[in-house]
């Protein structure tokens, strides 16, 4: 049974930081590309950042320079370090794992991030 469990969301003031973690089980983690996506109310889910099985990273333009994605194959975790947060970063953040780049892969249940003063 595949499980992706996100944690670390919460309420933070503009300019603050949060660290999201995704703990994976039921998959051979090192063979999966990992990604973080987000969905704000009334909007479609969008890519935030991805890190491939070879540690290549990709970021949405809106988060470049502020967010950092990483992975720990020994711990089966993917992390999203978010800094200089803005109100427009408010969304539910989802972890994704895919072994085949063109597949939908597996999704976590999401964690809420709210940036507000």
N, CA, C and O atoms as a GROMACS GRO file, in nm:
protein
  468
    1UNK      N    1   0.085  -0.118   0.000
    1UNK     CA    2   0.000   0.000   0.000
    1UNK      C    3   0.089   0.124   0.000
    1UNK      O    4   0.172   0.143   0.089
    2UNK      N    5   0.071   0.208  -0.100
    2UNK     CA    6   0.150   0.329  -0.112
    2UNK      C    7   0.092   0.439  -0.025
    2UNK      O    8  -0.029   0.463  -0.026
    3UNK      N    9   0.176   0.504   0.050
    3UNK     CA   10   0.134   0.619   0.130
    3UNK      C   11   0.234   0.731   0.116
    3UNK      O   12   0.355   0.710   0.125
    4UNK      N   13   0.183   0.851   0.094
    4UNK     CA   14   0.261   0.973   0.098
    4UNK      C   15   0.196   1.061   0.204
    4UNK      O   16   0.079   1.098   0.190
    5UNK      N   17   0.270   1.095   0.307
    5UNK     CA   18   0.214   1.170   0.418
    5UNK      C   19   0.288   1.302   0.431
    5UNK      O   20   0.407   1.306   0.462
    6UNK      N   21   0.215   1.411   0.406
    6UNK     CA   22   0.273   1.544   0.418
    6UNK      C   23   0.258   1.596   0.560
    6UNK      O   24   0.163   1.562   0.630
    7UNK      N   25   0.352   1.679   0.601
    7UNK     CA   26   0.346   1.745   0.730
    7UNK      C   27   0.421   1.877   0.722
    7UNK      O   28   0.497   1.901   0.628
    8UNK      N   29   0.397   1.961   0.821
    8UNK     CA   30   0.471   2.086   0.830
    8UNK      C   31   0.395   2.211   0.789
    8UNK      O   32   0.447   2.321   0.799
    9UNK      N   33   0.272   2.194   0.742
    9UNK     CA   34   0.194   2.311   0.704
    9UNK      C   35   0.148   2.389   0.827
    9UNK      O   36   0.164   2.344   0.940
   10UNK      N   37   0.090   2.506   0.802
   10UNK     CA   38   0.040   2.588   0.912
   10UNK      C   39   0.019   2.731   0.870
   10UNK      O   40   0.019   2.764   0.752
   11UNK      N   41   0.002   2.815   0.970
   11UNK     CA   42  -0.018   2.958   0.950
   11UNK      C   43   0.113   3.030   0.975
   11UNK      O   44   0.179   3.009   1.077
   12UNK      N   45   0.151   3.116   0.882
   12UNK     CA   46   0.275   3.190   0.894
   12UNK      C   47   0.253   3.332   0.842
   12UNK      O   48   0.171   3.354   0.753
   13UNK      N   49   0.326   3.427   0.898
   13UNK     CA   50   0.314   3.565   0.853
   13UNK      C   51   0.392   3.586   0.723
   13UNK      O   52   0.487   3.513   0.695
   14UNK      N   53   0.353   3.684   0.645
   14UNK     CA   54   0.430   3.716   0.524
   14UNK      C   55   0.577   3.740   0.558
   14UNK      O   56   0.610   3.806   0.656
   15UNK      N   57   0.663   3.685   0.474
   15UNK     CA   58   0.806   3.694   0.498
   15UNK      C   59   0.862   3.580   0.580
   15UNK      O   60   0.983   3.566   0.594
   16UNK      N   61   0.774   3.499   0.634
   16UNK     CA   62   0.817   3.388   0.719
   16UNK      C   63   0.857   3.265   0.639
   16UNK      O   64   0.861   3.266   0.516
   17UNK      N   65   0.887   3.158   0.714
   17UNK     CA   66   0.935   3.034   0.653
   17UNK      C   67   0.856   2.914   0.707
   17UNK      O   68   0.805   2.916   0.818
   18UNK      N   69   0.850   2.812   0.624
   18UNK     CA   70   0.794   2.684   0.664
   18UNK      C   71   0.871   2.574   0.593
   18UNK      O   72   0.929   2.594   0.487
   19UNK      N   73   0.871   2.457   0.656
   19UNK     CA   74   0.937   2.341   0.598
   19UNK      C   75   0.835   2.228   0.589
   19UNK      O   76   0.785   2.180   0.690
   20UNK      N   77   0.806   2.188   0.467
   20UNK     CA   78   0.714   2.078   0.446
   20UNK      C   79   0.792   1.949   0.424
   20UNK      O   80   0.896   1.948   0.360
   21UNK      N   81   0.739   1.840   0.478
   21UNK     CA   82   0.800   1.709   0.459
   21UNK      C   83   0.698   1.612   0.402
   21UNK      O   84   0.578   1.621   0.429
   22UNK      N   85   0.747   1.519   0.323
   22UNK     CA   86   0.664   1.414   0.265
   22UNK      C   87   0.732   1.282   0.296
   22UNK      O   88   0.842   1.254   0.248
   23UNK      N   89   0.666   1.200   0.376
   23UNK     CA   90   0.718   1.068   0.411
   23UNK      C   91   0.651   0.964   0.322
   23UNK      O   92   0.528   0.953   0.320
   24UNK      N   93   0.732   0.888   0.250
   24UNK     CA   94   0.679   0.790   0.156
   24UNK      C   95   0.699   0.648   0.209
   24UNK      O   96   0.799   0.617   0.273
   25UNK      N   97   0.600   0.563   0.182
   25UNK     CA   98   0.611   0.422   0.214
   25UNK      C   99   0.537   0.342   0.107
   25UNK      O  100   0.447   0.394   0.040
   26UNK      N  101   0.577   0.217   0.091
   26UNK     CA  102   0.513   0.132  -0.008
   26UNK      C  103   0.566   0.148  -0.149
   26UNK      O  104   0.512   0.088  -0.243
   27UNK      N  105   0.670   0.227  -0.166
   27UNK     CA  106   0.734   0.245  -0.296
   27UNK      C  107   0.885   0.233  -0.280
   27UNK      O  108   0.939   0.250  -0.171
   28UNK      N  109   0.953   0.203  -0.390
   28UNK     CA  110   1.098   0.208  -0.390
   28UNK      C  111   1.135   0.354  -0.418
   28UNK      O  112   1.143   0.398  -0.532
   29UNK      N  113   1.156   0.425  -0.310
   29UNK     CA  114   1.164   0.571  -0.315
   29UNK      C  115   1.268   0.620  -0.415
   29UNK      O  116   1.242   0.714  -0.491
   30UNK      N  117   1.384   0.558  -0.416
   30UNK     CA  118   1.494   0.610  -0.498
   30UNK      C  119   1.464   0.598  -0.647
   30UNK      O  120   1.534   0.660  -0.728
   31UNK      N  121   1.364   0.521  -0.685
   31UNK     CA  122   1.328   0.505  -0.825
   31UNK      C  123   1.216   0.600  -0.868
   31UNK      O  124   1.165   0.590  -0.979
   32UNK      N  125   1.177   0.691  -0.778
   32UNK     CA  126   1.067   0.782  -0.807
   32UNK      C  127   1.114   0.927  -0.814
   32UNK      O  128   1.195   0.970  -0.734
   33UNK      N  129   1.062   0.999  -0.911
   33UNK     CA  130   1.074   1.144  -0.912
   33UNK      C  131   0.972   1.198  -0.811
   33UNK      O  132   0.860   1.148  -0.803
   34UNK      N  133   1.010   1.299  -0.735
   34UNK     CA  134   0.924   1.356  -0.633
   34UNK      C  135   0.888   1.500  -0.668
   34UNK      O  136   0.967   1.572  -0.728
   35UNK      N  137   0.768   1.539  -0.630
   35UNK     CA  138   0.726   1.675  -0.660
   35UNK      C  139   0.633   1.730  -0.554
   35UNK      O  140   0.567   1.657  -0.480
   36UNK      N  141   0.630   1.860  -0.547
   36UNK     CA  142   0.534   1.934  -0.466
   36UNK      C  143   0.446   2.016  -0.559
   36UNK      O  144   0.494   2.085  -0.649
   37UNK      N  145   0.316   2.008  -0.535
   37UNK     CA  146   0.217   2.083  -0.609
   37UNK      C  147   0.131   2.158  -0.508
   37UNK      O  148   0.131   2.126  -0.390
   38UNK      N  149   0.058   2.257  -0.555
   38UNK     CA  150  -0.032   2.329  -0.466
   38UNK      C  151  -0.160   2.367  -0.537
   38UNK      O  152  -0.164   2.381  -0.660
   39UNK      N  153  -0.264   2.382  -0.457
   39UNK     CA  154  -0.393   2.422  -0.511
   39UNK      C  155  -0.456   2.524  -0.418
   39UNK      O  156  -0.485   2.496  -0.302
   40UNK      N  157  -0.475   2.644  -0.472
   40UNK     CA  158  -0.542   2.750  -0.398
   40UNK      C  159  -0.692   2.744  -0.426
   40UNK      O  160  -0.734   2.689  -0.528
   41UNK      N  161  -0.773   2.800  -0.335
   41UNK     CA  162  -0.918   2.797  -0.356
   41UNK      C  163  -0.958   2.857  -0.491
   41UNK      O  164  -0.915   2.968  -0.525
   42UNK      N  165  -1.039   2.784  -0.565
   42UNK     CA  166  -1.087   2.833  -0.694
   42UNK      C  167  -0.988   2.825  -0.807
   42UNK      O  168  -1.015   2.872  -0.917
   43UNK      N  169  -0.872   2.764  -0.780
   43UNK     CA  170  -0.769   2.754  -0.883
   43UNK      C  171  -0.733   2.609  -0.908
   43UNK      O  172  -0.762   2.521  -0.827
   44UNK      N  173  -0.669   2.585  -1.022
   44UNK     CA  174  -0.624   2.450  -1.054
   44UNK      C  175  -0.495   2.418  -0.978
   44UNK      O  176  -0.419   2.506  -0.937
   45UNK      N  177  -0.473   2.289  -0.962
   45UNK     CA  178  -0.349   2.246  -0.899
   45UNK      C  179  -0.232   2.282  -0.990
   45UNK      O  180  -0.239   2.264  -1.112
   46UNK      N  181  -0.125   2.334  -0.930
   46UNK     CA  182  -0.009   2.376  -1.009
   46UNK      C  183   0.119   2.318  -0.950
   46UNK      O  184   0.130   2.290  -0.831
   47UNK      N  185   0.216   2.303  -1.040
   47UNK     CA  186   0.347   2.254  -0.998
   47UNK      C  187   0.420   2.361  -0.917
   47UNK      O  188   0.418   2.479  -0.953
   48UNK      N  189   0.483   2.319  -0.809
   48UNK     CA  190   0.567   2.408  -0.730
   48UNK      C  191   0.714   2.376  -0.755
   48UNK      O  192   0.793   2.464  -0.792
   49UNK      N  193   0.750   2.250  -0.736
   49UNK     CA  194   0.890   2.208  -0.753
   49UNK      C  195   0.896   2.058  -0.768
   49UNK      O  196   0.813   1.985  -0.715
   50UNK      N  197   0.996   2.014  -0.843
   50UNK     CA  198   1.020   1.870  -0.856
   50UNK      C  199   1.168   1.840  -0.838
   50UNK      O  200   1.254   1.924  -0.863
   51UNK      N  201   1.194   1.718  -0.794
   51UNK     CA  202   1.331   1.669  -0.785
   51UNK      C  203   1.331   1.526  -0.838
   51UNK      O  204   1.257   1.441  -0.791
   52UNK      N  205   1.415   1.503  -0.937
   52UNK     CA  206   1.415   1.372  -1.002
   52UNK      C  207   1.495   1.272  -0.920
   52UNK      O  208   1.557   1.306  -0.819
   53UNK      N  209   1.490   1.148  -0.965
   53UNK     CA  210   1.566   1.041  -0.898
   53UNK      C  211   1.716   1.065  -0.912
   53UNK      O  212   1.795   1.007  -0.837
   54UNK      N  213   1.755   1.151  -1.006
   54UNK     CA  214   1.897   1.186  -1.021
   54UNK      C  215   1.927   1.323  -0.961
   54UNK      O  216   2.033   1.381  -0.986
   55UNK      N  217   1.833   1.373  -0.880
   55UNK     CA  218   1.850   1.497  -0.803
   55UNK      C  219   1.844   1.624  -0.888
   55UNK      O  220   1.884   1.731  -0.842
   56UNK      N  221   1.796   1.613  -1.011
   56UNK     CA  222   1.772   1.732  -1.091
   56UNK      C  223   1.647   1.802  -1.040
   56UNK      O  224   1.546   1.737  -1.012
   57UNK      N  225   1.653   1.933  -1.027
   57UNK     CA  226   1.541   2.008  -0.970
   57UNK      C  227   1.480   2.103  -1.073
   57UNK      O  228   1.544   2.146  -1.169
   58UNK      N  229   1.352   2.134  -1.048
   58UNK     CA  230   1.278   2.225  -1.134
   58UNK      C  231   1.181   2.302  -1.047
   58UNK      O  232   1.119   2.245  -0.957
   59UNK      N  233   1.168   2.432  -1.072
   59UNK     CA  234   1.083   2.517  -0.989
   59UNK      C  235   0.989   2.600  -1.076
   59UNK      O  236   1.023   2.638  -1.188
   60UNK      N  237   0.871   2.627  -1.022
   60UNK     CA  238   0.784   2.725  -1.084
   60UNK      C  239   0.850   2.862  -1.072
   60UNK      O  240   0.919   2.890  -0.974
   61UNK      N  241   0.829   2.946  -1.172
   61UNK     CA  242   0.891   3.079  -1.169
   61UNK      C  243   0.852   3.156  -1.044
   61UNK      O  244   0.931   3.234  -0.991
   62UNK      N  245   0.731   3.135  -0.997
   62UNK     CA  246   0.680   3.212  -0.884
   62UNK      C  247   0.751   3.180  -0.753
   62UNK      O  248   0.740   3.257  -0.657
   63UNK      N  249   0.823   3.068  -0.746
   63UNK     CA  250   0.888   3.030  -0.621
   63UNK      C  251   1.040   3.025  -0.632
   63UNK      O  252   1.108   3.001  -0.533
   64UNK      N  253   1.093   3.045  -0.750
   64UNK     CA  254   1.239   3.039  -0.768
   64UNK      C  255   1.308   3.138  -0.676
   64UNK      O  256   1.266   3.253  -0.664
   65UNK      N  257   1.413   3.092  -0.612
   65UNK     CA  258   1.488   3.176  -0.521
   65UNK      C  259   1.431   3.182  -0.381
   65UNK      O  260   1.495   3.234  -0.290
   66UNK      N  261   1.310   3.130  -0.362
   66UNK     CA  262   1.246   3.132  -0.229
   66UNK      C  263   1.226   2.991  -0.173
   66UNK      O  264   1.232   2.970  -0.052
   67UNK      N  265   1.201   2.896  -0.260
   67UNK     CA  266   1.173   2.759  -0.217
   67UNK      C  267   1.289   2.668  -0.260
   67UNK      O  268   1.353   2.690  -0.362
   68UNK      N  269   1.314   2.565  -0.179
   68UNK     CA  270   1.415   2.466  -0.212
   68UNK      C  271   1.358   2.327  -0.188
   68UNK      O  272   1.308   2.297  -0.079
   69UNK      N  273   1.368   2.242  -0.289
   69UNK     CA  274   1.322   2.104  -0.276
   69UNK      C  275   1.444   2.014  -0.257
   69UNK      O  276   1.548   2.035  -0.318
   70UNK      N  277   1.428   1.913  -0.173
   70UNK     CA  278   1.536   1.818  -0.151
   70UNK      C  279   1.476   1.681  -0.124
   70UNK      O  280   1.356   1.667  -0.104
   71UNK      N  281   1.562   1.582  -0.124
   71UNK     CA  282   1.517   1.446  -0.096
   71UNK      C  283   1.622   1.371  -0.017
   71UNK      O  284   1.741   1.400  -0.026
   72UNK      N  285   1.577   1.275   0.061
   72UNK     CA  286   1.666   1.190   0.139
   72UNK      C  287   1.624   1.046   0.110
   72UNK      O  288   1.524   0.998   0.163
   73UNK      N  289   1.700   0.980   0.026
   73UNK     CA  290   1.664   0.844  -0.013
   73UNK      C  291   1.679   0.745   0.102
   73UNK      O  292   1.614   0.640   0.102
   74UNK      N  293   1.763   0.775   0.197
   74UNK     CA  294   1.780   0.686   0.312
   74UNK      C  295   1.658   0.692   0.404
   74UNK      O  296   1.624   0.592   0.468
   75UNK      N  297   1.594   0.808   0.410
   75UNK     CA  298   1.479   0.827   0.498
   75UNK      C  299   1.346   0.822   0.423
   75UNK      O  300   1.240   0.832   0.484
   76UNK      N  301   1.351   0.807   0.290
   76UNK     CA  302   1.230   0.806   0.208
   76UNK      C  303   1.146   0.932   0.227
   76UNK      O  304   1.024   0.925   0.241
   77UNK      N  305   1.213   1.046   0.228
   77UNK     CA  306   1.142   1.172   0.247
   77UNK      C  307   1.181   1.275   0.142
   77UNK      O  308   1.293   1.277   0.092
   78UNK      N  309   1.085   1.358   0.110
   78UNK     CA  310   1.108   1.474   0.024
   78UNK      C  311   1.067   1.597   0.104
   78UNK      O  312   0.967   1.595   0.176
   79UNK      N  313   1.145   1.702   0.092
   79UNK     CA  314   1.125   1.821   0.173
   79UNK      C  315   1.114   1.944   0.085
   79UNK      O  316   1.182   1.955  -0.017
   80UNK      N  317   1.029   2.036   0.125
   80UNK     CA  318   1.018   2.165   0.058
   80UNK      C  319   1.042   2.273   0.161
   80UNK      O  320   0.958   2.296   0.248
   81UNK      N  321   1.155   2.339   0.152
   81UNK     CA  322   1.187   2.452   0.239
   81UNK      C  323   1.135   2.578   0.173
   81UNK      O  324   1.175   2.612   0.061
   82UNK      N  325   1.046   2.648   0.242
   82UNK     CA  326   0.984   2.768   0.187
   82UNK      C  327   1.023   2.888   0.270
   82UNK      O  328   1.009   2.886   0.393
   83UNK      N  329   1.071   2.992   0.206
   83UNK     CA  330   1.107   3.114   0.277
   83UNK      C  331   1.050   3.234   0.203
   83UNK      O  332   1.002   3.222   0.090
   84UNK      N  333   1.057   3.349   0.267
   84UNK     CA  334   1.002   3.473   0.210
   84UNK      C  335   0.860   3.450   0.159
   84UNK      O  336   0.824   3.488   0.048
   85UNK      N  337   0.781   3.386   0.243
   85UNK     CA  338   0.646   3.349   0.201
   85UNK      C  339   0.558   3.470   0.178
   85UNK      O  340   0.570   3.572   0.246
   86UNK      N  341   0.470   3.456   0.080
   86UNK     CA  342   0.379   3.563   0.041
   86UNK      C  343   0.234   3.514   0.057
   86UNK      O  344   0.209   3.394   0.054
   87UNK      N  345   0.141   3.606   0.072
   87UNK     CA  346   0.000   3.563   0.081
   87UNK      C  347  -0.044   3.477  -0.037
   87UNK      O  348  -0.127   3.388  -0.022
   88UNK      N  349   0.012   3.503  -0.153
   88UNK     CA  350  -0.026   3.424  -0.271
   88UNK      C  351   0.030   3.282  -0.270
   88UNK      O  352  -0.003   3.203  -0.358
   89UNK      N  353   0.112   3.250  -0.171
   89UNK     CA  354   0.158   3.112  -0.154
   89UNK      C  355   0.056   3.028  -0.076
   89UNK      O  356   0.073   2.907  -0.062
   90UNK      N  357  -0.048   3.092  -0.027
   90UNK     CA  358  -0.152   3.021   0.047
   90UNK      C  359  -0.219   2.918  -0.041
   90UNK      O  360  -0.271   2.951  -0.148
   91UNK      N  361  -0.220   2.793   0.004
   91UNK     CA  362  -0.277   2.684  -0.075
   91UNK      C  363  -0.265   2.555   0.006
   91UNK      O  364  -0.202   2.551   0.111
   92UNK      N  365  -0.328   2.451  -0.046
   92UNK     CA  366  -0.302   2.316   0.002
   92UNK      C  367  -0.186   2.262  -0.081
   92UNK      O  368  -0.191   2.264  -0.204
   93UNK      N  369  -0.084   2.213  -0.013
   93UNK     CA  370   0.035   2.162  -0.079
   93UNK      C  371   0.031   2.009  -0.079
   93UNK      O  372   0.007   1.946   0.023
   94UNK      N  373   0.056   1.953  -0.196
   94UNK     CA  374   0.049   1.809  -0.215
   94UNK      C  375   0.184   1.752  -0.258
   94UNK      O  376   0.257   1.813  -0.336
   95UNK      N  377   0.215   1.637  -0.205
   95UNK     CA  378   0.335   1.563  -0.245
   95UNK      C  379   0.297   1.463  -0.354
   95UNK      O  380   0.188   1.406  -0.352
   96UNK      N  381   0.386   1.445  -0.447
   96UNK     CA  382   0.364   1.352  -0.558
   96UNK      C  383   0.487   1.267  -0.581
   96UNK      O  384   0.600   1.315  -0.572
   97UNK      N  385   0.464   1.140  -0.612
   97UNK     CA  386   0.574   1.049  -0.645
   97UNK      C  387   0.537   0.976  -0.773
   97UNK      O  388   0.426   0.923  -0.786
   98UNK      N  389   0.629   0.973  -0.867
   98UNK     CA  390   0.601   0.902  -0.991
   98UNK      C  391   0.726   0.831  -1.041
   98UNK      O  392   0.835   0.888  -1.046
   99UNK      N  393   0.706   0.705  -1.078
   99UNK     CA  394   0.815   0.626  -1.132
   99UNK      C  395   0.826   0.646  -1.282
   99UNK      O  396   0.935   0.639  -1.340
  100UNK      N  397   0.712   0.672  -1.345
  100UNK     CA  398   0.707   0.698  -1.489
  100UNK      C  399   0.673   0.845  -1.506
  100UNK      O  400   0.566   0.888  -1.464
  101UNK      N  401   0.760   0.923  -1.567
  101UNK     CA  402   0.737   1.068  -1.575
  101UNK      C  403   0.603   1.109  -1.634
  101UNK      O  404   0.550   1.214  -1.598
  102UNK      N  405   0.549   1.028  -1.724
  102UNK     CA  406   0.424   1.066  -1.789
  102UNK      C  407   0.301   1.016  -1.714
  102UNK      O  408   0.188   1.041  -1.757
  103UNK      N  409   0.322   0.947  -1.604
  103UNK     CA  410   0.207   0.896  -1.529
  103UNK      C  411   0.162   0.996  -1.424
  103UNK      O  412   0.234   1.092  -1.393
  104UNK      N  413   0.045   0.973  -1.370
  104UNK     CA  414  -0.006   1.061  -1.264
  104UNK      C  415   0.067   1.037  -1.133
  104UNK      O  416   0.082   1.128  -1.052
  105UNK      N  417   0.113   0.915  -1.112
  105UNK     CA  418   0.184   0.881  -0.991
  105UNK      C  419   0.093   0.872  -0.871
  105UNK      O  420  -0.028   0.851  -0.883
  106UNK      N  421   0.155   0.888  -0.754
  106UNK     CA  422   0.083   0.880  -0.628
  106UNK      C  423   0.078   1.018  -0.562
  106UNK      O  424   0.169   1.100  -0.578
  107UNK      N  425  -0.031   1.041  -0.488
  107UNK     CA  426  -0.052   1.170  -0.424
  107UNK      C  427  -0.074   1.155  -0.274
  107UNK      O  428  -0.133   1.057  -0.228
  108UNK      N  429  -0.026   1.252  -0.200
  108UNK     CA  430  -0.058   1.260  -0.059
  108UNK      C  431  -0.191   1.329  -0.038
  108UNK      O  432  -0.258   1.369  -0.133
  109UNK      N  433  -0.228   1.342   0.088
  109UNK     CA  434  -0.358   1.401   0.122
  109UNK      C  435  -0.354   1.553   0.128
  109UNK      O  436  -0.459   1.618   0.131
  110UNK      N  437  -0.237   1.609   0.129
  110UNK     CA  438  -0.221   1.754   0.128
  110UNK      C  439  -0.204   1.813   0.267
  110UNK      O  440  -0.249   1.756   0.367
  111UNK      N  441  -0.137   1.927   0.272
  111UNK     CA  442  -0.121   2.001   0.396
  111UNK      C  443  -0.145   2.149   0.368
  111UNK      O  444  -0.096   2.203   0.268
  112UNK      N  445  -0.220   2.213   0.455
  112UNK     CA  446  -0.259   2.352   0.433
  112UNK      C  447  -0.147   2.447   0.474
  112UNK      O  448  -0.091   2.435   0.582
  113UNK      N  449  -0.116   2.540   0.386
  113UNK     CA  450  -0.024   2.650   0.416
  113UNK      C  451  -0.101   2.780   0.400
  113UNK      O  452  -0.159   2.807   0.294
  114UNK      N  453  -0.103   2.859   0.505
  114UNK     CA  454  -0.171   2.987   0.504
  114UNK      C  455  -0.073   3.096   0.540
  114UNK      O  456  -0.012   3.093   0.647
  115UNK      N  457  -0.058   3.193   0.451
  115UNK     CA  458   0.032   3.306   0.474
  115UNK      C  459  -0.054   3.430   0.493
  115UNK      O  460  -0.117   3.479   0.400
  116UNK      N  461  -0.055   3.479   0.616
  116UNK     CA  462  -0.143   3.590   0.648
  116UNK      C  463  -0.092   3.662   0.772
  116UNK      O  464  -0.034   3.601   0.862
  117UNK      N  465  -0.115   3.791   0.776
  117UNK     CA  466  -0.080   3.868   0.895
  117UNK      C  467  -0.199   3.878   0.988
  117UNK      O  468  -0.189   3.940   1.094
   0.00000   0.00000   0.00000
